[in-house]
């Protein structure tokens, strides 16, 4: 009997169990056939992180997903590897245009949330995969905007906030209106019952926002006046007699927060006063306005025309005290400036005896002007040669630029002649270094030079154009590539010296008569890169950037004040692109190959302007590829160009002016302004 049991077990193990396993495996295989794909739900496929913390999506009453965030938050999407690897996510702006594309090409993608972002949508080949709205809070205020949209039958009051909520109330002519708020579209009213000429306000908790009524501004006979005393603020809404005598009129005083203002009393229309302590912030006072209603519709809206009228008891004494302190401060600063100048003379860095210019700057011809400086044309009296003076609006900026150029020596970088003080004699407070003297090149900058060949005329492999005088100009493809090569040589030299230029553009490249390039304008230049910023740097940029114009064609990584060597490469790529388009305007983000740009040059441009700075070509390789392109066109011409650059680099302008050379001429010493005269 025992042997029989053993035989039965052996039979089952070898014949029955394998058959069962095979059936199981077949069923599993069928479940993963071509007709059925294994899928994970969105919440298992994508992990959403906000400020590096995993978050879950919220849902509205209608089942729509949304996410509350703040401006500059870092939004990350971490894709699960088991998911379909062909998922594509797009973040959209408020106007519906795409902002950023996130795909499963990398396992971890992120983007910095902007105030204009509104939604994110993910799709895969089978259809929409995930979608959610993005609410972005910009500041301590809830409301972001308020727009009124009229149709034939409805009136949409679109007051949108930075977070999802249904607790927004609508006021019509100061009275709360029963209406349902939609966080995505605001309030929808029936036009047959509600006029667009009524005064509407949206209210959330204590915060108020009004809509724009441009047709009701600056109406004659209606004005607002506010006065600020030491402890009180009074607001007076003045209207014409016809309005005040009418019993169907009303005045509403608007303000950002409910507790900051109360409504006018019935005995005196349009007048209120309240303690200064009610104001959350002094700037809130600028948002007050007077709304004049007749028969329930707006007749006029008035803001304060003259600003605040502050009544100060000791105004005269304060002004006299301030004047005395200012006079003493200026006197002490003047003494310090004179002592500092004497110290400079002893050290031999600068001298007041070398060169100069006539006192009145208005006598000089202005040939260019930028955001921070202007270029004046003048002549050097002893030999009549033309030079230019760069007048910086910031005195310290010119001194800093001179110090940078003092450490640089390259044939493709501008070499200053010195500096000069204008309008300094006879002043109570002596000016610092403000004006740099530079050589004059008739072709001016690359931007103006290339413009002369537009529209493009190509005859016998040469581009033809005309200058202002009508003289015919010609430039070959070799010449254009050589211009780019020379700029790349200058940037390669700067990187070797540890500098970033930070404003590489056609306007900042000067062109000599021999088509030799000179990189100029080092006002933005800095030593090294700026990557991760400290708290102190963020605070500085917050205030400094308000008064500084950032070049519009900077790469994305520069938006928050960062700058790298690869950022200069990006700007250089745009310079090449603009040059081969002959300064035809470039549409940001829509770069296409110019008609007359060779394929090998366009490949270099594409490598320069890649969005990811880590994948951009470095300037050394860029310079090498441009030189190879020149060699393929004409090796002999390239050799002659190098010889010409060597001669140019060894030249000293004071050597050419030997017979009129000033005493102790030094490119970094002050020049005597009396040696210069205006161009007649």
KOLGU-965485 format. One record per residue (C-alpha): z, x, y. Coordinates in steps of 0.25 Angstrom, whole numbers. Each point is the difference from the previous one (the first is absolute). Example, Ala and Ser with C-alpha at 12.3 -4.5 7.8 and 13.67 -1.06 7.14 Angstrom:
2
+-------+-------+-------+
|     z |     x |     y |
+-------+-------+-------+
|    31 |    49 |   -18 |
|    -2 |     6 |    14 |
+-------+-------+-------+
//
This chain:
680
+-------+-------+-------+
|     z |     x |     y |
+-------+-------+-------+
|     0 |     0 |     0 |
|     3 |    11 |     9 |
|   -13 |     7 |    -2 |
|    -7 |   -14 |     3 |
|     7 |    -1 |    14 |
|    -5 |    14 |     3 |
|   -14 |    -3 |    -3 |
|     0 |   -12 |     8 |
|     6 |     8 |    12 |
|   -11 |    10 |    -1 |
|   -11 |   -10 |    -1 |
|     5 |    -7 |    13 |
|     1 |    13 |     8 |
|   -14 |     5 |    -3 |
|    -8 |   -13 |     0 |
|     7 |   -12 |     8 |
|     7 |     7 |    11 |
|   -12 |     8 |     5 |
|    -8 |   -13 |     0 |
|    11 |    -7 |     9 |
|     0 |    12 |    10 |
|   -15 |    -1 |     1 |
|     0 |   -14 |     4 |
|    11 |     2 |    10 |
|    -8 |    12 |     6 |
|   -13 |    -9 |     0 |
|     7 |   -11 |     8 |
|     5 |    11 |    10 |
|   -13 |     6 |     2 |
|    -6 |   -14 |     2 |
|    10 |    -2 |    11 |
|    -6 |    12 |     7 |
|   -14 |    -3 |    -2 |
|   -11 |     0 |    11 |
|     3 |   -14 |     3 |
|    15 |     2 |     3 |
|     5 |    11 |     9 |
|    15 |     4 |     0 |
|     5 |    -3 |    14 |
|    14 |     2 |     7 |
|     4 |   -10 |    11 |
|     0 |     6 |    14 |
|    15 |     2 |     1 |
|    -1 |     9 |   -12 |
|   -13 |     7 |     4 |
|     4 |     4 |    14 |
|    13 |     4 |     6 |
|     2 |    -2 |    15 |
|     9 |     9 |     8 |
|     4 |    -1 |    14 |
|     6 |    13 |     6 |
|     0 |     6 |   -14 |
|     9 |   -12 |    -5 |
|    -6 |   -10 |   -10 |
|    -1 |   -14 |     5 |
|    -4 |   -14 |    -5 |
|   -10 |    -9 |     7 |
|     6 |   -13 |     6 |
|    -7 |   -13 |    -2 |
|    -2 |   -12 |    10 |
|     1 |   -14 |    -3 |
|   -14 |    -1 |    -3 |
|     1 |    12 |   -10 |
|    -7 |    10 |     9 |
|     6 |    15 |    -1 |
|     5 |     7 |    12 |
|     7 |    13 |     4 |
|     9 |     2 |    12 |
|    -1 |    14 |     6 |
|     1 |     8 |    13 |
|   -10 |     9 |     7 |
|    -2 |    14 |    -5 |
|     6 |    -4 |   -14 |
|    -6 |     7 |   -11 |
|    -6 |    -9 |   -10 |
|    -2 |     5 |   -14 |
|    -8 |    -6 |   -12 |
|     3 |     7 |   -13 |
|   -10 |    -4 |   -11 |
|     5 |    -1 |   -15 |
|    -9 |     8 |    -9 |
|    -2 |   -11 |   -10 |
|    -7 |    -9 |    11 |
|   -15 |    -1 |     2 |
|    -3 |    13 |     7 |
|   -11 |    -7 |     8 |
|    10 |    -7 |    10 |
|    -3 |     1 |    15 |
|     9 |    -4 |    11 |
|    -3 |    -2 |    15 |
|     9 |    -2 |    11 |
|    -6 |    -9 |    11 |
|     2 |     0 |    16 |
|     4 |   -13 |     7 |
|   -15 |    -2 |     3 |
|    -4 |     0 |   -15 |
|    -6 |    14 |     1 |
|     4 |    10 |   -11 |
|    10 |    11 |     4 |
|     3 |     9 |   -13 |
|    -5 |     0 |   -14 |
|    10 |     3 |   -11 |
|    -6 |     2 |   -15 |
|     5 |     4 |   -13 |
|    -7 |    13 |     1 |
|    14 |     6 |     2 |
|    12 |    -5 |    -6 |
|     8 |     0 |    13 |
|    -6 |    -5 |    13 |
|     6 |    -3 |    13 |
|    -3 |    -4 |    15 |
|     8 |    -1 |    13 |
|     1 |   -15 |     4 |
|    -5 |    -3 |    14 |
|     3 |   -11 |    10 |
|   -14 |    -6 |    -2 |
|     1 |    -1 |   -16 |
|     0 |   -14 |    -5 |
|    -3 |     0 |   -15 |
|    -3 |     8 |   -13 |
|   -10 |    -4 |   -11 |
|    -2 |     6 |   -13 |
|   -12 |    -3 |    -9 |
|    -5 |     4 |   -14 |
|   -14 |    -2 |    -6 |
|     5 |   -14 |    -5 |
|     4 |    -5 |    13 |
|    12 |     0 |    10 |
|    12 |     7 |    -6 |
|    11 |     0 |    11 |
|     1 |    -5 |    14 |
|    11 |    -1 |    10 |
|     2 |    -2 |    15 |
|     7 |    12 |     8 |
|    10 |    -4 |    12 |
|     2 |    12 |     9 |
|    12 |     1 |     9 |
|    -3 |     9 |    12 |
|    13 |     0 |     8 |
|    13 |    -8 |     2 |
|    -9 |   -12 |     4 |
|    -4 |   -10 |   -10 |
|   -13 |    -5 |     7 |
|   -12 |     9 |     0 |
|   -11 |    -9 |     6 |
|    -3 |   -14 |     5 |
|   -14 |    -6 |     1 |
|    -5 |   -14 |     3 |
|   -12 |    -5 |    -8 |
|    -7 |   -13 |     3 |
|   -10 |    -8 |    -9 |
|    -5 |   -14 |     2 |
|    11 |    -6 |    -7 |
|    12 |    10 |    -1 |
|     8 |     9 |     9 |
|     4 |    13 |    -8 |
|    12 |     7 |     7 |
|     0 |    13 |    -8 |
|    13 |     7 |     3 |
|     2 |    10 |   -11 |
|    13 |     8 |    -3 |
|     3 |    13 |    -7 |
|     7 |    -6 |   -12 |
|    -2 |   -13 |    -9 |
|     8 |   -12 |     5 |
|    -1 |   -15 |     2 |
|    11 |     0 |    10 |
|   -10 |     1 |    13 |
|     1 |   -12 |     9 |
|   -10 |    -5 |    10 |
|     3 |    -4 |    14 |
|    -9 |    -9 |     9 |
|     3 |     0 |    15 |
|    14 |     5 |    -3 |
|     3 |   -11 |   -11 |
|     1 |     3 |   -15 |
|   -12 |    -6 |    -7 |
|     1 |    -4 |   -15 |
|   -11 |     8 |    -7 |
|    -1 |     8 |   -13 |
|    -2 |    15 |     2 |
|    -9 |     8 |    -9 |
|     3 |    15 |     0 |
|   -15 |     3 |    -2 |
|    -6 |    -9 |    10 |
|    11 |    -5 |     9 |
|     0 |   -15 |     5 |
|   -11 |   -10 |    -2 |
|     0 |   -12 |    10 |
|    -9 |   -12 |     2 |
|    -8 |     1 |    13 |
|     0 |   -15 |     2 |
|    15 |     1 |     1 |
|     3 |    14 |     6 |
|    -8 |     6 |    12 |
|    -3 |    15 |     1 |
|     4 |    -1 |    15 |
|    15 |    -3 |    -4 |
|     9 |    12 |     0 |
|     3 |     5 |   -14 |
|    11 |    10 |    -5 |
|     4 |     5 |   -14 |
|    14 |     3 |    -3 |
|     7 |     8 |   -11 |
|    15 |     0 |     1 |
|     2 |     5 |    14 |
|   -13 |     6 |     3 |
|   -12 |    -7 |     7 |
|   -15 |     3 |     2 |
|   -10 |    -8 |     9 |
|   -15 |    -1 |    -1 |
|   -10 |     5 |    10 |
|    -6 |   -10 |    10 |
|    -9 |     9 |     8 |
|    -6 |   -11 |     8 |
|    14 |    -3 |     6 |
|     3 |    13 |     6 |
|     0 |     4 |    15 |
|    -2 |   -14 |     5 |
|     2 |    -2 |    15 |
|    13 |    -6 |     5 |
|     8 |     4 |   -13 |
|     8 |    13 |    -1 |
|    13 |     6 |    -6 |
|    10 |     9 |     6 |
|    12 |     7 |    -6 |
|    11 |     7 |     6 |
|    10 |    10 |    -7 |
|    14 |     1 |     6 |
|    11 |     9 |    -5 |
|     5 |   -11 |   -10 |
|   -10 |   -11 |     1 |
|   -14 |    -3 |    -2 |
|    -7 |   -12 |     8 |
|   -14 |    -5 |    -3 |
|    -7 |   -10 |     9 |
|   -13 |    -7 |    -3 |
|    -7 |    -4 |    12 |
|   -10 |   -12 |     1 |
|    -7 |    -7 |    11 |
|     5 |   -13 |     6 |
|    -9 |    -9 |    -7 |
|     5 |     5 |   -14 |
|    15 |     0 |     4 |
|    -1 |   -15 |     6 |
|    -6 |    -5 |   -13 |
|     9 |    -7 |   -10 |
|    -9 |     4 |   -12 |
|     2 |    15 |     2 |
|     8 |     9 |    -7 |
|     3 |    15 |     0 |
|     3 |     9 |   -12 |
|     5 |    14 |     1 |
|    -4 |     8 |   -13 |
|     7 |    13 |    -5 |
|     0 |     8 |   -13 |
|    14 |    -5 |    -5 |
|     7 |   -14 |     1 |
|    13 |     6 |     5 |
|    -7 |     8 |    12 |
|    -3 |   -12 |     8 |
|     3 |   -15 |     2 |
|    -9 |   -11 |     5 |
|     0 |    -3 |    15 |
|    10 |   -10 |     5 |
|    -5 |   -14 |     5 |
|     4 |     1 |    14 |
|    -8 |    12 |     3 |
|   -13 |     2 |    -8 |
|    -3 |    14 |    -5 |
|    12 |     7 |     3 |
|    10 |     7 |    -9 |
|    10 |    11 |     0 |
|     8 |     7 |   -11 |
|     8 |    13 |    -3 |
|    -7 |    13 |    -2 |
|     8 |     1 |   -13 |
|    -9 |   -11 |    -6 |
|   -12 |     9 |    -1 |
|    -1 |     8 |   -13 |
|    -9 |    10 |     7 |
|    -4 |     2 |    14 |
|   -15 |     0 |    -3 |
|     2 |   -15 |    -5 |
|     0 |    -4 |    15 |
|   -15 |     4 |     1 |
|    -3 |   -11 |   -11 |
|     6 |   -12 |     8 |
|   -10 |   -10 |     6 |
|     0 |   -13 |     7 |
|    -8 |   -12 |    -6 |
|    -4 |   -11 |     9 |
|    -2 |   -13 |    -8 |
|    -6 |   -13 |     6 |
|    -1 |   -13 |    -9 |
|     3 |     9 |   -12 |
|   -11 |    10 |     2 |
|     0 |    14 |     6 |
|    -5 |     1 |    15 |
|     4 |    15 |     2 |
|     7 |    11 |    -6 |
|     6 |    11 |     9 |
|     6 |    14 |    -2 |
|     8 |     8 |    10 |
|   -10 |     6 |     9 |
|     9 |    11 |     7 |
|     8 |     4 |   -11 |
|    15 |     1 |     1 |
|     7 |    -2 |    14 |
|    13 |     8 |    -2 |
|    11 |    -2 |    10 |
|     8 |    13 |     0 |
|    12 |     1 |    10 |
|     0 |    15 |     1 |
|   -16 |     2 |     0 |
|     0 |     9 |    13 |
|    11 |     9 |    -5 |
|    -6 |     2 |   -14 |
|   -14 |     4 |     6 |
|     7 |    10 |     9 |
|     8 |     6 |   -11 |
|   -12 |     1 |    -9 |
|    -8 |     6 |    11 |
|    10 |    11 |     2 |
|     2 |     3 |   -15 |
|   -16 |     1 |    -1 |
|    -1 |     9 |    12 |
|    11 |    10 |    -6 |
|    -6 |    -1 |   -14 |
|   -14 |     4 |     5 |
|     6 |    11 |     8 |
|     7 |     6 |   -12 |
|   -13 |    -2 |    -8 |
|    -8 |     8 |    10 |
|    10 |    11 |     0 |
|    -1 |     1 |   -15 |
|   -15 |     0 |     0 |
|    -1 |    11 |    10 |
|    10 |     8 |    -8 |
|    -8 |    -3 |   -13 |
|   -13 |     5 |     7 |
|     7 |    13 |     4 |
|     4 |     2 |   -14 |
|   -14 |    -2 |    -5 |
|    -5 |    11 |     9 |
|    10 |    10 |    -5 |
|    -4 |    -3 |   -14 |
|   -15 |     1 |     3 |
|    -5 |   -13 |    -6 |
|    -6 |    -6 |    12 |
|    -3 |     4 |    14 |
|    -2 |    -7 |    13 |
|   -10 |    10 |     5 |
|   -12 |     0 |    -9 |
|   -10 |   -11 |     3 |
|    -1 |   -14 |     7 |
|    -7 |   -13 |     6 |
|    -1 |    -8 |    13 |
|    12 |    -9 |     2 |
|    -6 |   -14 |     0 |
|    -4 |    -4 |   -14 |
|    -8 |   -12 |     6 |
|   -11 |    10 |     4 |
|    -3 |     4 |   -14 |
|   -10 |    -7 |    -9 |
|     6 |    -8 |   -12 |
|    -9 |     2 |   -12 |
|     9 |    -7 |   -11 |
|    13 |    -7 |    -1 |
|     8 |    -4 |   -12 |
|    14 |    -7 |    -3 |
|     8 |    12 |     4 |
|    -9 |     9 |     8 |
|   -12 |     1 |     9 |
|   -11 |    12 |     1 |
|    -4 |     5 |    14 |
|   -12 |     9 |     3 |
|     2 |    11 |    10 |
|    -5 |    14 |     2 |
|     6 |    14 |     1 |
|    -3 |     5 |    14 |
|    -2 |    15 |    -2 |
|   -12 |    -2 |    -9 |
|    -3 |   -15 |     1 |
|     1 |    -3 |   -15 |
|     4 |   -14 |    -4 |
|    13 |    -2 |    -7 |
|     8 |   -13 |    -3 |
|    14 |    -4 |     2 |
|     8 |    -9 |   -10 |
|    10 |    -7 |     8 |
|    11 |    -6 |   -10 |
|     8 |   -12 |     4 |
|    12 |     6 |    -7 |
|     4 |    14 |     6 |
|     7 |     4 |   -13 |
|   -12 |    -3 |    -8 |
|    -9 |    10 |     7 |
|    10 |    11 |    -2 |
|     2 |    -4 |   -15 |
|   -15 |     0 |    -2 |
|    -1 |    14 |     7 |
|    10 |     6 |   -10 |
|    -7 |    -6 |   -12 |
|   -14 |     6 |     5 |
|     7 |    14 |     3 |
|     3 |     1 |   -15 |
|   -15 |    -3 |    -4 |
|   -12 |     9 |     1 |
|   -13 |    -6 |    -7 |
|   -14 |    -1 |     5 |
|     0 |   -15 |    -3 |
|    12 |    -3 |     8 |
|     1 |    -1 |    15 |
|     5 |    13 |     7 |
|     7 |    -4 |    14 |
|    -2 |     8 |    12 |
|    14 |    -3 |     5 |
|     8 |   -11 |     8 |
|     1 |    -4 |    14 |
|     9 |    -8 |     9 |
|    -6 |   -11 |     9 |
|     7 |    -6 |    12 |
|    13 |     8 |    -3 |
|     1 |     8 |    14 |
|     8 |    -7 |    11 |
|     7 |   -10 |   -10 |
|    15 |    -1 |    -1 |
|     0 |     0 |   -15 |
|   -10 |    10 |    -6 |
|    -9 |    -5 |   -11 |
|     0 |     7 |   -14 |
|   -12 |     4 |    -7 |
|   -10 |   -11 |     0 |
|   -14 |     4 |     0 |
|    -7 |     9 |   -10 |
|   -13 |     8 |     4 |
|   -11 |     0 |   -10 |
|   -14 |     5 |    -1 |
|   -11 |   -10 |     4 |
|   -11 |    -4 |   -10 |
|   -12 |    -8 |     5 |
|    -2 |    -8 |   -13 |
|    15 |    -5 |     1 |
|     5 |    -6 |   -12 |
|    -7 |    -2 |   -14 |
|     1 |   -16 |     2 |
|    -8 |     1 |    13 |
|   -10 |    10 |    -5 |
|    -3 |    -8 |   -13 |
|    -2 |   -13 |     8 |
|   -12 |     6 |     7 |
|    -8 |    -1 |   -13 |
|     3 |   -15 |    -2 |
|    -9 |    -8 |    -3 |
|    -4 |    10 |   -11 |
|   -14 |     6 |     1 |
|    -3 |    10 |   -12 |
|   -13 |     8 |     2 |
|    -3 |    12 |    -9 |
|    14 |     0 |    -5 |
|     6 |     1 |    14 |
|     8 |   -10 |     7 |
|    -5 |    -3 |    14 |
|     8 |    -4 |    12 |
|     1 |     1 |    16 |
|    11 |     5 |     9 |
|     4 |    -7 |    13 |
|   -11 |     8 |     7 |
|   -11 |    -4 |    -9 |
|    -1 |    13 |    -7 |
|    -4 |    -1 |   -15 |
|    10 |     4 |   -10 |
|    -2 |     4 |   -15 |
|    10 |     1 |   -11 |
|    -3 |     3 |   -15 |
|     8 |    -4 |   -12 |
|     4 |    14 |    -2 |
|     6 |     0 |    15 |
|     8 |   -13 |    -3 |
|     6 |     5 |   -13 |
|     4 |    13 |     7 |
|     7 |    -8 |    10 |
|     9 |    -6 |   -11 |
|     1 |    13 |    -7 |
|     6 |     7 |    13 |
|    10 |   -12 |     2 |
|     4 |     2 |   -15 |
|     2 |    15 |     3 |
|     9 |    -3 |    11 |
|     8 |   -10 |    -8 |
|     1 |    10 |   -11 |
|     5 |    11 |     9 |
|    11 |   -10 |     6 |
|     5 |    -3 |   -14 |
|     1 |    14 |    -3 |
|     9 |     2 |    13 |
|     8 |   -12 |    -4 |
|    -5 |   -10 |    10 |
|    -5 |   -15 |     0 |
|   -10 |    -3 |    11 |
|     3 |   -16 |    -1 |
|   -12 |    -4 |     9 |
|   -12 |     5 |    -7 |
|   -12 |    -8 |     6 |
|   -14 |     3 |     7 |
|     6 |    -2 |    14 |
|     9 |    13 |    -3 |
|   -11 |     9 |    -4 |
|    -7 |     8 |    11 |
|   -14 |     5 |    -2 |
|    -6 |    12 |     6 |
|   -15 |     3 |     4 |
|    -1 |     7 |   -13 |
|     6 |   -12 |    -8 |
|    13 |     8 |    -3 |
|    11 |   -10 |    -2 |
|    14 |     1 |     7 |
|    11 |    -9 |    -5 |
|     9 |    -4 |    12 |
|    11 |   -10 |     4 |
|    13 |     5 |    -7 |
|     9 |   -10 |     7 |
|     3 |    -7 |   -13 |
|     1 |    13 |    -9 |
|    12 |     3 |    -7 |
|     5 |    11 |    -9 |
|    -1 |    -4 |   -15 |
|     0 |   -14 |    -6 |
|     9 |   -12 |     2 |
|     3 |    -8 |   -12 |
|    13 |    -7 |    -3 |
|     7 |    -3 |    13 |
|    15 |     1 |     3 |
|     7 |   -11 |     7 |
|     0 |     7 |    13 |
|   -15 |     2 |    -1 |
|    -2 |   -15 |    -3 |
|     9 |    -3 |    13 |
|    -8 |    10 |     8 |
|   -14 |    -6 |    -5 |
|     5 |   -14 |     3 |
|     1 |     3 |    15 |
|   -10 |    11 |     1 |
|   -12 |    -7 |    -6 |
|     2 |   -11 |    10 |
|    -6 |     9 |    11 |
|    -9 |     8 |    -9 |
|   -14 |    -4 |    -4 |
|    -3 |     2 |   -15 |
|   -14 |     3 |    -3 |
|    -6 |   -12 |    -7 |
|    -7 |     7 |   -11 |
|    12 |     7 |    -6 |
|     2 |    -2 |   -15 |
|    10 |   -10 |    -5 |
|    11 |    10 |    -3 |
|     1 |     3 |    15 |
|     4 |   -14 |     4 |
|    15 |     3 |     0 |
|    -1 |    14 |     6 |
|    -3 |     8 |   -12 |
|   -11 |    11 |     0 |
|    -6 |    10 |   -10 |
|   -10 |    10 |    -1 |
|    -8 |   -10 |    -8 |
|     1 |    -9 |    12 |
|    -8 |    10 |     8 |
|   -11 |     0 |   -11 |
|    -1 |   -15 |     0 |
|    -3 |     0 |    15 |
|   -10 |    12 |    -2 |
|    -7 |    -9 |   -10 |
|    -1 |   -11 |    11 |
|    -5 |    10 |     9 |
|   -12 |     4 |    -9 |
|    -3 |   -14 |    -3 |
|     0 |    -4 |    15 |
|    -9 |    12 |     3 |
|   -10 |    -3 |   -10 |
|     0 |   -15 |     5 |
|    -3 |     7 |    14 |
|    13 |    -7 |     5 |
|    -4 |   -14 |    -5 |
|    14 |    -7 |     0 |
|     7 |     1 |   -13 |
|     6 |   -13 |    -6 |
|    14 |     4 |    -6 |
|     0 |    -2 |   -15 |
|   -15 |    -2 |    -1 |
|    -6 |    14 |    -1 |
|   -14 |     0 |    -4 |
|   -10 |    12 |    -2 |
|    -8 |     3 |    13 |
|   -15 |     0 |    -1 |
|    -2 |    14 |     3 |
|    12 |     6 |    -7 |
|    -3 |     9 |   -12 |
|     6 |    -4 |   -14 |
|     8 |    12 |    -1 |
|     6 |    -1 |    14 |
|     4 |   -15 |    -3 |
|     7 |     4 |   -12 |
|     8 |    10 |     8 |
|     3 |   -12 |    10 |
|     4 |    -9 |   -11 |
|    10 |    10 |    -6 |
|     6 |     2 |    14 |
|     3 |   -15 |     3 |
|     6 |    -4 |   -13 |
|    11 |   -10 |     2 |
|    10 |     8 |    -9 |
|     3 |    13 |     7 |
|     3 |     7 |   -13 |
|   -14 |    -2 |    -5 |
|    -7 |     5 |    13 |
|    -7 |    13 |     0 |
|     7 |    12 |     7 |
|    -6 |     6 |    12 |
|    -2 |    14 |    -7 |
|    -9 |    -7 |   -10 |
|    -7 |    -8 |    10 |
|    -3 |    12 |     9 |
|    -6 |     7 |   -13 |
|    -9 |   -12 |    -3 |
|    -5 |    -1 |    14 |
|    -4 |    15 |     0 |
|    -7 |    -2 |   -14 |
|    -8 |   -11 |     6 |
|    -4 |     9 |    12 |
|    -4 |    11 |   -10 |
|    -9 |   -10 |    -7 |
|    -7 |    -4 |    12 |
|    -2 |    14 |     6 |
|     7 |    13 |    -5 |
|    -5 |     9 |    11 |
|     3 |   -10 |    11 |
|    15 |    -1 |    -5 |
|     1 |    15 |     1 |
|    -5 |     0 |    14 |
|    10 |   -11 |     3 |
|    11 |     8 |    -6 |
|    -4 |    12 |     9 |
|     0 |    -8 |    12 |
|    14 |    -5 |    -3 |
|     5 |    14 |    -1 |
|    -6 |     4 |    13 |
|     6 |   -13 |     7 |
|    14 |     3 |    -6 |
|     1 |    14 |     5 |
|    -4 |    -5 |    14 |
|    10 |     0 |    12 |
|    -4 |    -8 |    12 |
|     7 |     9 |     9 |
|    -8 |    11 |    -5 |
|   -13 |    -7 |     5 |
|     7 |    -2 |    13 |
|     4 |    15 |     1 |
|    -4 |     1 |    15 |
|     8 |   -12 |     4 |
|    11 |     1 |   -10 |
|    14 |    -4 |     6 |
|    11 |    10 |     0 |
|     8 |     0 |   -14 |
|    -9 |   -11 |    -5 |
|     7 |    -7 |   -12 |
|    -5 |   -13 |    -7 |
|    15 |    -5 |     0 |
|     4 |     4 |    14 |
|    -1 |    -9 |    13 |
|   -13 |     1 |     8 |
|    -1 |     0 |    15 |
|    -6 |   -13 |     4 |
|    -6 |     6 |    13 |
|   -10 |     6 |    -9 |
|    -6 |   -13 |    -4 |
|    -9 |   -10 |     8 |
|    -5 |   -14 |    -2 |
|   -15 |    -1 |    -5 |
|    -9 |    -5 |    11 |
+-------+-------+-------+
//
